């Protein structure tokens, strides 16, 4: 393999930073509260617990006093299977990713001022993140073995209740990219970064109908202090620098802007039915531009240009979410939901670093009022990934052709305290 081809593998490998296989499409994690998750995350027009800070901050205008939510999700990813097809030069071969158990925390608080239309709030969560772990002997090991991305989102909001039925909200997002790690058979890459964005939202509600809409802007995460470490495989590939040589690189990842529109209907006090249409603009993820500091590593990877661009060309997608809640008794509520979430990844640009596929998500949940002030919510989600039969990879990327399959499970819990 010549160095130009290896450089393309190096660039595409960064995509492995975005490949936890148990979330919304791409590398978004849609599960940000147990009650919402129990309703299939069709929560934009419901938004009547503190997780409104994420799903629709305008909903907090209708929540009196001070409310706090703390909890998290546990994502259980059994091994995903890959089987080559006849278009793969390594055929016949099979491999499986390592299973993962990953925790995703969330914390929300809101406070409505007495005799005032103003409510303030804060959300701290991790709406984007991932992890993948393919074995070092897989056919595409030069592209991806182990990858990890951890983000923390800080989102303060202010809400104005215009009248008894209508409220609007605005806030900003500070996203801290706590950790980026990438290993493949040729290199290690790690770094961190951050970025800023904003959000606005609206909520209308009466006794039976609720309508909500929320917009979140794109966020550009600048990764300015990435470290690239050459490994033993570089020597085998003929790289003109020593094993263990170190270089630096920078790039950026643009998190997508999104619009969430929801409608909810309550025929009586016992039932709520909700429907969300969520548009996520993954078209922001069109290119990866790598800038290397001048070094022997940069010369080896780029031929002296210190710059490389890799097209990704993801596309915007719309997810459909539906949910329901039944107030079984004064203290117990039961929930269910379904989501169809299509992949934004085109066959021509597919990589095993992001073995993304269309998915169907099925959820159940329950809530229990421990006391007048304390509520416990629990939920379970089964994620079914539609098998992906990849045949469009060509050239050196033909090692990616084959069938990708797998499932995932998510359990969530949240405690809400009101005072």
Secondary structure, DSSP 8 states (H G I E B T S, - for coil): --HHHHHHHHHHHGGGGS--SSSSSTTB-----HHHHHTTT--TTT--STTHHHH-GGGGGGS-SEEEEEEEEEEEE---EEEE-TTSTT-S-EEE---EEEEEEEEEEEEE-TTSSEEEEEEEE--BEEEEE--TTSTTTTT-SEEEEEEEEEEEEEEEE-SSSEEEEEEEEEEEEEEEEEE-SSEEEEEEEEEEEEEEEEEEE-SSEEEEEEEE--EEEEEEEEEEEE-HHHHHTT-SS-TT-EEEEEEEEEE--EEEEEEEEEEETTEEEEEEEEEE-GGG--EEEEEE-SSHHHHHHHTT--EEEEE-----EEEEEEEEEEE-SSSEEEEEEEEEE-----GGG-BTTB----EEEEEEEEEEESSSSEEEEEEEEEEEE--EEE----GGGGGG-EEEE-EEEEEEEEEEEE-
